[in-house]
Amino acid sequence: MLGRVWDVLKATLAVAALIAAALVSADKLDRQRAQPVVGVVAGEPIVTGAIAPARP
């Protein structure tokens, strides 16, 4: 019984560590990213990639 609890605890800690590492990594990348170009709206779908630009 104690062995199973320990295994579940280890798995939970491993998942929590992975999530924390991903959040720290994303924060670090966000801080290193260059400043946005003046005059460009960051929420515009084409800028964010939500909608692909129309190709003639």
PyMOL Python script that loads the backbone (N, CA, C, O; Angstrom):
from pymol import cmd

cmd.read_pdbstr("""\
ATOM      1  N   MET A   1       0.825  -1.192   0.000  1.00  0.00           N
ATOM      2  CA  MET A   1       0.000   0.000   0.000  1.00  0.00           C
ATOM      3  C   MET A   1       0.874   1.263   0.000  1.00  0.00           C
ATOM      4  O   MET A   1       0.640   2.191  -0.775  1.00  0.00           O
ATOM      5  N   LEU A   2       1.866   1.283   0.865  1.00  0.00           N
ATOM      6  CA  LEU A   2       2.752   2.447   0.941  1.00  0.00           C
ATOM      7  C   LEU A   2       3.552   2.602  -0.354  1.00  0.00           C
ATOM      8  O   LEU A   2       3.869   3.718  -0.765  1.00  0.00           O
ATOM      9  N   GLY A   3       3.872   1.479  -0.987  1.00  0.00           N
ATOM     10  CA  GLY A   3       4.596   1.526  -2.259  1.00  0.00           C
ATOM     11  C   GLY A   3       3.784   2.213  -3.344  1.00  0.00           C
ATOM     12  O   GLY A   3       4.324   3.002  -4.119  1.00  0.00           O
ATOM     13  N   ARG A   4       2.499   1.922  -3.403  1.00  0.00           N
ATOM     14  CA  ARG A   4       1.634   2.558  -4.404  1.00  0.00           C
ATOM     15  C   ARG A   4       1.507   4.054  -4.153  1.00  0.00           C
ATOM     16  O   ARG A   4       1.547   4.856  -5.086  1.00  0.00           O
ATOM     17  N   VAL A   5       1.356   4.419  -2.894  1.00  0.00           N
ATOM     18  CA  VAL A   5       1.252   5.839  -2.553  1.00  0.00           C
ATOM     19  C   VAL A   5       2.530   6.554  -2.966  1.00  0.00           C
ATOM     20  O   VAL A   5       2.478   7.659  -3.507  1.00  0.00           O
ATOM     21  N   TRP A   6       3.661   5.940  -2.718  1.00  0.00           N
ATOM     22  CA  TRP A   6       4.934   6.542  -3.090  1.00  0.00           C
ATOM     23  C   TRP A   6       5.041   6.688  -4.607  1.00  0.00           C
ATOM     24  O   TRP A   6       5.514   7.717  -5.091  1.00  0.00           O
ATOM     25  N   ASP A   7       4.608   5.668  -5.371  1.00  0.00           N
ATOM     26  CA  ASP A   7       4.646   5.741  -6.829  1.00  0.00           C
ATOM     27  C   ASP A   7       3.751   6.863  -7.354  1.00  0.00           C
ATOM     28  O   ASP A   7       4.136   7.595  -8.266  1.00  0.00           O
ATOM     29  N   VAL A   8       2.564   6.994  -6.780  1.00  0.00           N
ATOM     30  CA  VAL A   8       1.655   8.059  -7.192  1.00  0.00           C
ATOM     31  C   VAL A   8       2.249   9.421  -6.845  1.00  0.00           C
ATOM     32  O   VAL A   8       2.145  10.362  -7.631  1.00  0.00           O
ATOM     33  N   LEU A   9       2.858   9.527  -5.695  1.00  0.00           N
ATOM     34  CA  LEU A   9       3.480  10.781  -5.283  1.00  0.00           C
ATOM     35  C   LEU A   9       4.637  11.162  -6.210  1.00  0.00           C
ATOM     36  O   LEU A   9       4.788  12.326  -6.579  1.00  0.00           O
ATOM     37  N   LYS A  10       5.443  10.176  -6.579  1.00  0.00           N
ATOM     38  CA  LYS A  10       6.552  10.441  -7.499  1.00  0.00           C
ATOM     39  C   LYS A  10       6.039  10.895  -8.858  1.00  0.00           C
ATOM     40  O   LYS A  10       6.576  11.834  -9.447  1.00  0.00           O
ATOM     41  N   ALA A  11       5.003  10.231  -9.356  1.00  0.00           N
ATOM     42  CA  ALA A  11       4.441  10.607 -10.654  1.00  0.00           C
ATOM     43  C   ALA A  11       3.861  12.016 -10.603  1.00  0.00           C
ATOM     44  O   ALA A  11       4.039  12.795 -11.540  1.00  0.00           O
ATOM     45  N   THR A  12       3.174  12.345  -9.521  1.00  0.00           N
ATOM     46  CA  THR A  12       2.597  13.674  -9.368  1.00  0.00           C
ATOM     47  C   THR A  12       3.690  14.733  -9.308  1.00  0.00           C
ATOM     48  O   THR A  12       3.573  15.785  -9.935  1.00  0.00           O
ATOM     49  N   LEU A  13       4.737  14.463  -8.566  1.00  0.00           N
ATOM     50  CA  LEU A  13       5.847  15.412  -8.487  1.00  0.00           C
ATOM     51  C   LEU A  13       6.549  15.571  -9.833  1.00  0.00           C
ATOM     52  O   LEU A  13       6.982  16.670 -10.178  1.00  0.00           O
ATOM     53  N   ALA A  14       6.664  14.490 -10.590  1.00  0.00           N
ATOM     54  CA  ALA A  14       7.297  14.564 -11.900  1.00  0.00           C
ATOM     55  C   ALA A  14       6.476  15.430 -12.851  1.00  0.00           C
ATOM     56  O   ALA A  14       7.029  16.259 -13.573  1.00  0.00           O
ATOM     57  N   VAL A  15       5.168  15.238 -12.852  1.00  0.00           N
ATOM     58  CA  VAL A  15       4.302  16.046 -13.715  1.00  0.00           C
ATOM     59  C   VAL A  15       4.357  17.509 -13.287  1.00  0.00           C
ATOM     60  O   VAL A  15       4.421  18.398 -14.136  1.00  0.00           O
ATOM     61  N   ALA A  16       4.332  17.769 -11.995  1.00  0.00           N
ATOM     62  CA  ALA A  16       4.414  19.146 -11.497  1.00  0.00           C
ATOM     63  C   ALA A  16       5.745  19.781 -11.900  1.00  0.00           C
ATOM     64  O   ALA A  16       5.782  20.958 -12.259  1.00  0.00           O
ATOM     65  N   ALA A  17       6.824  19.025 -11.847  1.00  0.00           N
ATOM     66  CA  ALA A  17       8.133  19.554 -12.245  1.00  0.00           C
ATOM     67  C   ALA A  17       8.159  19.877 -13.733  1.00  0.00           C
ATOM     68  O   ALA A  17       8.725  20.894 -14.134  1.00  0.00           O
ATOM     69  N   LEU A  18       7.553  19.024 -14.557  1.00  0.00           N
ATOM     70  CA  LEU A  18       7.499  19.291 -15.992  1.00  0.00           C
ATOM     71  C   LEU A  18       6.691  20.553 -16.299  1.00  0.00           C
ATOM     72  O   LEU A  18       7.087  21.363 -17.137  1.00  0.00           O
ATOM     73  N   ILE A  19       5.572  20.711 -15.623  1.00  0.00           N
ATOM     74  CA  ILE A  19       4.745  21.904 -15.833  1.00  0.00           C
ATOM     75  C   ILE A  19       5.502  23.153 -15.400  1.00  0.00           C
ATOM     76  O   ILE A  19       5.490  24.165 -16.101  1.00  0.00           O
ATOM     77  N   ALA A  20       6.158  23.083 -14.253  1.00  0.00           N
ATOM     78  CA  ALA A  20       6.917  24.237 -13.762  1.00  0.00           C
ATOM     79  C   ALA A  20       8.051  24.585 -14.720  1.00  0.00           C
ATOM     80  O   ALA A  20       8.297  25.761 -14.986  1.00  0.00           O
ATOM     81  N   ALA A  21       8.738  23.583 -15.235  1.00  0.00           N
ATOM     82  CA  ALA A  21       9.831  23.835 -16.179  1.00  0.00           C
ATOM     83  C   ALA A  21       9.308  24.471 -17.460  1.00  0.00           C
ATOM     84  O   ALA A  21       9.947  25.365 -18.014  1.00  0.00           O
ATOM     85  N   ALA A  22       8.156  24.020 -17.932  1.00  0.00           N
ATOM     86  CA  ALA A  22       7.576  24.595 -19.146  1.00  0.00           C
ATOM     87  C   ALA A  22       7.188  26.056 -18.916  1.00  0.00           C
ATOM     88  O   ALA A  22       7.407  26.900 -19.785  1.00  0.00           O
ATOM     89  N   LEU A  23       6.618  26.353 -17.758  1.00  0.00           N
ATOM     90  CA  LEU A  23       6.231  27.728 -17.464  1.00  0.00           C
ATOM     91  C   LEU A  23       7.440  28.643 -17.339  1.00  0.00           C
ATOM     92  O   LEU A  23       7.417  29.772 -17.829  1.00  0.00           O
ATOM     93  N   VAL A  24       8.485  28.170 -16.693  1.00  0.00           N
ATOM     94  CA  VAL A  24       9.705  28.968 -16.550  1.00  0.00           C
ATOM     95  C   VAL A  24      10.346  29.196 -17.915  1.00  0.00           C
ATOM     96  O   VAL A  24      10.811  30.297 -18.212  1.00  0.00           O
ATOM     97  N   SER A  25      10.368  28.160 -18.740  1.00  0.00           N
ATOM     98  CA  SER A  25      10.947  28.280 -20.073  1.00  0.00           C
ATOM     99  C   SER A  25      10.153  29.261 -20.932  1.00  0.00           C
ATOM    100  O   SER A  25      10.740  30.078 -21.642  1.00  0.00           O
ATOM    101  N   ALA A  26       8.840  29.187 -20.874  1.00  0.00           N
ATOM    102  CA  ALA A  26       8.006  30.108 -21.647  1.00  0.00           C
ATOM    103  C   ALA A  26       8.202  31.546 -21.178  1.00  0.00           C
ATOM    104  O   ALA A  26       8.249  32.468 -21.992  1.00  0.00           O
ATOM    105  N   ASP A  27       8.317  31.732 -19.873  1.00  0.00           N
ATOM    106  CA  ASP A  27       8.543  33.083 -19.347  1.00  0.00           C
ATOM    107  C   ASP A  27       9.888  33.618 -19.816  1.00  0.00           C
ATOM    108  O   ASP A  27      10.002  34.790 -20.177  1.00  0.00           O
ATOM    109  N   LYS A  28      10.897  32.771 -19.814  1.00  0.00           N
ATOM    110  CA  LYS A  28      12.227  33.190 -20.250  1.00  0.00           C
ATOM    111  C   LYS A  28      12.210  33.575 -21.726  1.00  0.00           C
ATOM    112  O   LYS A  28      12.813  34.578 -22.108  1.00  0.00           O
ATOM    113  N   LEU A  29      11.528  32.792 -22.560  1.00  0.00           N
ATOM    114  CA  LEU A  29      11.441  33.116 -23.975  1.00  0.00           C
ATOM    115  C   LEU A  29      10.669  34.408 -24.209  1.00  0.00           C
ATOM    116  O   LEU A  29      11.039  35.202 -25.074  1.00  0.00           O
ATOM    117  N   ASP A  30       9.603  34.624 -23.448  1.00  0.00           N
ATOM    118  CA  ASP A  30       8.836  35.859 -23.581  1.00  0.00           C
ATOM    119  C   ASP A  30       9.677  37.079 -23.235  1.00  0.00           C
ATOM    120  O   ASP A  30       9.547  38.123 -23.874  1.00  0.00           O
ATOM    121  N   ARG A  31      10.525  36.958 -22.246  1.00  0.00           N
ATOM    122  CA  ARG A  31      11.362  38.095 -21.850  1.00  0.00           C
ATOM    123  C   ARG A  31      12.463  38.367 -22.874  1.00  0.00           C
ATOM    124  O   ARG A  31      12.903  39.509 -23.010  1.00  0.00           O
ATOM    125  N   GLN A  32      12.917  37.335 -23.598  1.00  0.00           N
ATOM    126  CA  GLN A  32      13.982  37.502 -24.580  1.00  0.00           C
ATOM    127  C   GLN A  32      13.466  37.977 -25.932  1.00  0.00           C
ATOM    128  O   GLN A  32      14.238  38.484 -26.746  1.00  0.00           O
ATOM    129  N   ARG A  33      12.169  37.817 -26.179  1.00  0.00           N
ATOM    130  CA  ARG A  33      11.593  38.174 -27.477  1.00  0.00           C
ATOM    131  C   ARG A  33      11.767  39.666 -27.735  1.00  0.00           C
ATOM    132  O   ARG A  33      11.679  40.483 -26.818  1.00  0.00           O
ATOM    133  N   ALA A  34      12.014  40.008 -28.993  1.00  0.00           N
ATOM    134  CA  ALA A  34      12.195  41.410 -29.370  1.00  0.00           C
ATOM    135  C   ALA A  34      10.888  42.174 -29.184  1.00  0.00           C
ATOM    136  O   ALA A  34       9.804  41.590 -29.189  1.00  0.00           O
ATOM    137  N   GLN A  35      11.007  43.467 -29.025  1.00  0.00           N
ATOM    138  CA  GLN A  35       9.837  44.312 -28.865  1.00  0.00           C
ATOM    139  C   GLN A  35       9.032  44.321 -30.160  1.00  0.00           C
ATOM    140  O   GLN A  35       9.612  44.252 -31.243  1.00  0.00           O
ATOM    141  N   PRO A  36       7.711  44.406 -30.069  1.00  0.00           N
ATOM    142  CA  PRO A  36       6.885  44.419 -31.283  1.00  0.00           C
ATOM    143  C   PRO A  36       7.110  45.684 -32.106  1.00  0.00           C
ATOM    144  O   PRO A  36       7.515  46.722 -31.584  1.00  0.00           O
ATOM    145  N   VAL A  37       6.842  45.572 -33.379  1.00  0.00           N
ATOM    146  CA  VAL A  37       7.009  46.691 -34.296  1.00  0.00           C
ATOM    147  C   VAL A  37       5.950  47.742 -33.981  1.00  0.00           C
ATOM    148  O   VAL A  37       4.789  47.410 -33.741  1.00  0.00           O
ATOM    149  N   VAL A  38       6.349  48.999 -33.983  1.00  0.00           N
ATOM    150  CA  VAL A  38       5.425  50.095 -33.691  1.00  0.00           C
ATOM    151  C   VAL A  38       4.387  50.173 -34.805  1.00  0.00           C
ATOM    152  O   VAL A  38       4.730  50.120 -35.986  1.00  0.00           O
ATOM    153  N   GLY A  39       3.120  50.298 -34.427  1.00  0.00           N
ATOM    154  CA  GLY A  39       2.057  50.431 -35.408  1.00  0.00           C
ATOM    155  C   GLY A  39       1.377  49.129 -35.767  1.00  0.00           C
ATOM    156  O   GLY A  39       0.399  49.134 -36.514  1.00  0.00           O
ATOM    157  N   VAL A  40       1.867  48.019 -35.257  1.00  0.00           N
ATOM    158  CA  VAL A  40       1.249  46.727 -35.550  1.00  0.00           C
ATOM    159  C   VAL A  40       0.426  46.313 -34.339  1.00  0.00           C
ATOM    160  O   VAL A  40       0.920  46.311 -33.211  1.00  0.00           O
ATOM    161  N   VAL A  41      -0.822  45.966 -34.579  1.00  0.00           N
ATOM    162  CA  VAL A  41      -1.701  45.527 -33.502  1.00  0.00           C
ATOM    163  C   VAL A  41      -1.434  44.040 -33.255  1.00  0.00           C
ATOM    164  O   VAL A  41      -1.619  43.216 -34.151  1.00  0.00           O
ATOM    165  N   ALA A  42      -0.999  43.703 -32.044  1.00  0.00           N
ATOM    166  CA  ALA A  42      -0.625  42.321 -31.739  1.00  0.00           C
ATOM    167  C   ALA A  42      -1.809  41.389 -31.740  1.00  0.00           C
ATOM    168  O   ALA A  42      -1.641  40.185 -31.931  1.00  0.00           O
ATOM    169  N   GLY A  43      -3.016  41.914 -31.531  1.00  0.00           N
ATOM    170  CA  GLY A  43      -4.188  41.053 -31.486  1.00  0.00           C
ATOM    171  C   GLY A  43      -4.793  40.778 -32.846  1.00  0.00           C
ATOM    172  O   GLY A  43      -5.785  40.056 -32.948  1.00  0.00           O
ATOM    173  N   GLU A  44      -4.210  41.344 -33.894  1.00  0.00           N
ATOM    174  CA  GLU A  44      -4.751  41.132 -35.237  1.00  0.00           C
ATOM    175  C   GLU A  44      -4.546  39.684 -35.652  1.00  0.00           C
ATOM    176  O   GLU A  44      -3.451  39.151 -35.474  1.00  0.00           O
ATOM    177  N   PRO A  45      -5.576  39.025 -36.207  1.00  0.00           N
ATOM    178  CA  PRO A  45      -5.478  37.590 -36.522  1.00  0.00           C
ATOM    179  C   PRO A  45      -4.328  37.230 -37.448  1.00  0.00           C
ATOM    180  O   PRO A  45      -3.727  36.168 -37.290  1.00  0.00           O
ATOM    181  N   ILE A  46      -4.008  38.085 -38.407  1.00  0.00           N
ATOM    182  CA  ILE A  46      -2.913  37.750 -39.329  1.00  0.00           C
ATOM    183  C   ILE A  46      -1.572  37.785 -38.597  1.00  0.00           C
ATOM    184  O   ILE A  46      -0.687  36.981 -38.891  1.00  0.00           O
ATOM    185  N   VAL A  47      -1.416  38.701 -37.654  1.00  0.00           N
ATOM    186  CA  VAL A  47      -0.166  38.798 -36.894  1.00  0.00           C
ATOM    187  C   VAL A  47      -0.007  37.577 -35.984  1.00  0.00           C
ATOM    188  O   VAL A  47       1.091  37.036 -35.853  1.00  0.00           O
ATOM    189  N   THR A  48      -1.094  37.151 -35.364  1.00  0.00           N
ATOM    190  CA  THR A  48      -1.011  36.029 -34.439  1.00  0.00           C
ATOM    191  C   THR A  48      -1.004  34.678 -35.136  1.00  0.00           C
ATOM    192  O   THR A  48      -0.671  33.666 -34.520  1.00  0.00           O
ATOM    193  N   GLY A  49      -1.368  34.650 -36.416  1.00  0.00           N
ATOM    194  CA  GLY A  49      -1.387  33.392 -37.145  1.00  0.00           C
ATOM    195  C   GLY A  49      -2.704  32.659 -37.029  1.00  0.00           C
ATOM    196  O   GLY A  49      -2.817  31.526 -37.495  1.00  0.00           O
ATOM    197  N   ALA A  50      -3.718  33.284 -36.410  1.00  0.00           N
ATOM    198  CA  ALA A  50      -5.010  32.639 -36.271  1.00  0.00           C
ATOM    199  C   ALA A  50      -5.700  32.499 -37.627  1.00  0.00           C
ATOM    200  O   ALA A  50      -6.435  31.540 -37.861  1.00  0.00           O
ATOM    201  N   ILE A  51      -5.459  33.463 -38.519  1.00  0.00           N
ATOM    202  CA  ILE A  51      -6.028  33.435 -39.856  1.00  0.00           C
ATOM    203  C   ILE A  51      -4.878  33.648 -40.841  1.00  0.00           C
ATOM    204  O   ILE A  51      -4.130  34.620 -40.735  1.00  0.00           O
ATOM    205  N   ALA A  52      -4.749  32.751 -41.778  1.00  0.00           N
ATOM    206  CA  ALA A  52      -3.678  32.877 -42.764  1.00  0.00           C
ATOM    207  C   ALA A  52      -4.004  34.005 -43.724  1.00  0.00           C
ATOM    208  O   ALA A  52      -5.169  34.197 -44.073  1.00  0.00           O
ATOM    209  N   PRO A  53      -2.997  34.761 -44.163  1.00  0.00           N
ATOM    210  CA  PRO A  53      -3.263  35.843 -45.110  1.00  0.00           C
ATOM    211  C   PRO A  53      -3.770  35.276 -46.431  1.00  0.00           C
ATOM    212  O   PRO A  53      -3.385  34.181 -46.842  1.00  0.00           O
ATOM    213  N   ALA A  54      -4.640  36.039 -47.089  1.00  0.00           N
ATOM    214  CA  ALA A  54      -5.198  35.621 -48.381  1.00  0.00           C
ATOM    215  C   ALA A  54      -4.117  35.668 -49.437  1.00  0.00           C
ATOM    216  O   ALA A  54      -3.350  36.628 -49.513  1.00  0.00           O
ATOM    217  N   ARG A  55      -4.056  34.637 -50.246  1.00  0.00           N
ATOM    218  CA  ARG A  55      -3.064  34.582 -51.325  1.00  0.00           C
ATOM    219  C   ARG A  55      -3.787  34.703 -52.658  1.00  0.00           C
ATOM    220  O   ARG A  55      -4.707  33.935 -52.938  1.00  0.00           O
ATOM    221  N   PRO A  56      -3.380  35.655 -53.473  1.00  0.00           N
ATOM    222  CA  PRO A  56      -4.072  35.853 -54.773  1.00  0.00           C
ATOM    223  C   PRO A  56      -3.804  34.744 -55.753  1.00  0.00           C
ATOM    224  O   PRO A  56      -4.313  34.774 -56.874  1.00  0.00           O
TER     225      PRO A  56
END
""", "prot")
cmd.dss("prot")
cmd.show_as("cartoon", "prot")
cmd.util.cbc("prot")
cmd.orient("prot")
